[in-house]
Amino acid sequence: VIGGWSNTQSAIRDEKQGGANQLLKGTPNILSPTEFRKFWIEIVEGDEIMISVGKNGEEESFMATTFAKKHSILYAAFAAWSNFTNEWKVNIPEGKKS
């Protein structure tokens, strides 16, 4: 989740909303209604799954966490609350799983 809770927080979680296993980070005004902002997500699978999220142009993530590996990550989902217009552009570099 990027810019959830009325654009005040972001989260990484390994189950549906309301689950106990999540990282919650304060990120006030991380999204903009007038400016397209880019983010990157890195997923590293090994004995555990490490997920990092950062802003485009910055090497340092603004949130990262590790989860026990229950299964491989096969899909990503994008969603928004109703009555909002959203735009996503997804770039999966060549050689990466799709």
Secondary structure, 3 states (H helix, E strand, C coil): CCCHHHHCEEEEECCCCCCCCEEEEECCCCCCCCCCCCEEEEEEECCEEEEEEEECCCCCCCEEEEEECCCCCCCCCCCCCCCCCCCCCCCCCCCCCC
